[in-house]
Amino acid sequence: MTTGIYDDPWAYELACSFRDVRAEVDVLLAWCAEHSGAPVATALELAAGPAEHARELARRGIGATALDLNPAMCAYAAERAKFAGLDVEVVQADMTAFDLGRRFDLVVTMLDSTSHLMTLDAFTAHLDRAAAHLADGGLYIVEMSHPKDRLTDEPSVGTAWTVDRDGVRATVRWGEPADRLDPVTQIADDHVTMTIAEDAGEPRVIRDVVPYRFWTATELDAAIRLSGALAVVARYGDFGDVALADPEAWRMITVLRRARPS
Ligand SMILES: C[S@@+](CC[C@H](N)C(=O)[O-])C[C@H]1O[C@@H](n2cnc3c(N)ncnc32)[C@H](O)[C@@H]1O
C-alpha cells in the first residue's frame, strides 16, 4: 500500500487551491467557442485527480467525465461531486490506454499531469487515446508547465507556496533544489513536503517523492507528429491571451483537434 500526496486527495486538492478553477474553465470554454464553434455538451478530464475542472464543467450543465489511475483520487472525485449534487462520471483508467466507447466535445488534461507520461511511446499513446475520444469539431486542451521552469535559471513558478482554506493552513514544497533532471531520461524525482496546520493539534506532514518527466515544446511537437492523430490549433502561455514565447508566459497550453475525420 503506497501512501503519498496522490493517496491523500483532500490534501492534494488543498495544495492546489491556489488555482482559480472557475476562471480556468471560463477560459477553456472561451477557447472552445473561438476554435471549435461547436457547443460543449460533454467533457472528459484526464488524469483528473480530484476532478475540480470536471466538477466545474458539470456545474455548468456539461456532461462531465473524470478519469484517473489512482483509486483514492477516483473515490474522492466521486464523493465530492455527489456532495455538491453534481453528476460527474468517474472512471479509473490509464490515460495511455482507455476506451470509454464514446466521444466528447472537450477533453482536457490540467496542471502538467502529462509529466506522468515517462516515455515518448507513452505520450503518443496518450495523444492517440485523447484523439479517439474527440467528437467532430472537439478540442483536446493540454496544460503543461512552461519549459522555462526547467530549461532556464528564471523559472516562472515557485516550488514553495502557502494556502489557507477553511481555517486550515498548508505550506507546500513541490521540488527541492537537489531534485535535478536526469539529463538522459529528463526525469526528476521531485521531493514533496506538505505541512498542514489546523486550529488545534500538531501539524500533519506528508512527504512524498513524485517522479516528474520534463517535456520540451519541441518534444511535444514531435509527439503530436508521431501520433499523427491530432493537429495544433493554438498555443498559449497562460489562461489568457499570452503567447507561449512571451516573457510573461508561465504555462504551456496547447489546443488540439483531430487531424483527420473519424
Ligand atoms: C498533478 S495531479 C493533477 C490532477 C488534476 N489534473 C488537477 O488539475 O488537479 C496528477 C494526477 O495524474 C494521475 N495519473 C498519473 N498517471 C496517470 C495515468 N497513467 N493515467 C491516469 N492518471 C494518471 C495521478 O493519479 C494524479 O491524480
The ligand as an SDF file (V2000), in Angstrom:
LIG
                    3D

 27 29  0  0  0  0  0  0  0  0999 V2000
   -0.6850   16.5670  -10.6180 C   0  0  0  0  0  0  0  0  0  0  0  0
   -2.0930   15.5210  -10.3740 S   0  0  0  0  0  0  0  0  0  0  0  0
   -3.2150   16.5310  -11.3020 C   0  0  0  0  0  0  0  0  0  0  0  0
   -4.6510   16.3000  -11.0800 C   0  0  0  0  0  0  0  0  0  0  0  0
   -5.5730   17.2140  -11.8660 C   0  0  0  0  0  0  0  0  0  0  0  0
   -5.2500   17.1750  -13.2980 N   0  0  0  0  0  0  0  0  0  0  0  0
   -5.5550   18.6170  -11.3780 C   0  0  0  0  0  0  0  0  0  0  0  0
   -5.5580   19.5400  -12.2150 O   0  0  0  0  0  0  0  0  0  0  0  0
   -5.5910   18.8470  -10.1710 O   0  0  0  0  0  0  0  0  0  0  0  0
   -1.7490   14.1890  -11.4480 C   0  0  0  0  0  0  0  0  0  0  0  0
   -2.8060   13.1050  -11.4970 C   0  0  0  0  0  0  0  0  0  0  0  0
   -2.4440   12.2090  -12.5600 O   0  0  0  0  0  0  0  0  0  0  0  0
   -2.8310   10.9160  -12.1940 C   0  0  0  0  0  0  0  0  0  0  0  0
   -2.1170    9.9780  -13.0720 N   0  0  0  0  0  0  0  0  0  0  0  0
   -0.7990    9.6900  -13.0970 C   0  0  0  0  0  0  0  0  0  0  0  0
   -0.5200    8.8110  -14.0680 N   0  0  0  0  0  0  0  0  0  0  0  0
   -1.7050    8.5410  -14.6810 C   0  0  0  0  0  0  0  0  0  0  0  0
   -2.0760    7.6910  -15.7770 C   0  0  0  0  0  0  0  0  0  0  0  0
   -1.1610    6.9690  -16.4410 N   0  0  0  0  0  0  0  0  0  0  0  0
   -3.3630    7.6500  -16.1480 N   0  0  0  0  0  0  0  0  0  0  0  0
   -4.2990    8.3800  -15.4700 C   0  0  0  0  0  0  0  0  0  0  0  0
   -4.0000    9.1880  -14.4270 N   0  0  0  0  0  0  0  0  0  0  0  0
   -2.7180    9.2680  -14.0430 C   0  0  0  0  0  0  0  0  0  0  0  0
   -2.4720   10.8380  -10.7270 C   0  0  0  0  0  0  0  0  0  0  0  0
   -3.1590    9.7800  -10.0820 O   0  0  0  0  0  0  0  0  0  0  0  0
   -2.8930   12.2380  -10.2560 C   0  0  0  0  0  0  0  0  0  0  0  0
   -4.2130   12.2260   -9.7750 O   0  0  0  0  0  0  0  0  0  0  0  0
  1  2  1  0
  2  3  1  0
  2 10  1  0
  3  4  1  0
  4  5  1  0
  5  6  1  0
  5  7  1  0
  7  8  2  0
  7  9  1  0
 10 11  1  0
 11 12  1  0
 11 26  1  0
 12 13  1  0
 13 14  1  0
 13 24  1  0
 14 15  1  0
 14 23  1  0
 15 16  2  0
 16 17  1  0
 17 18  1  0
 17 23  2  0
 18 19  1  0
 18 20  2  0
 20 21  1  0
 21 22  2  0
 22 23  1  0
 24 25  1  0
 24 26  1  0
 26 27  1  0
M  CHG  2   2   1   9  -1
M  END
$$$$
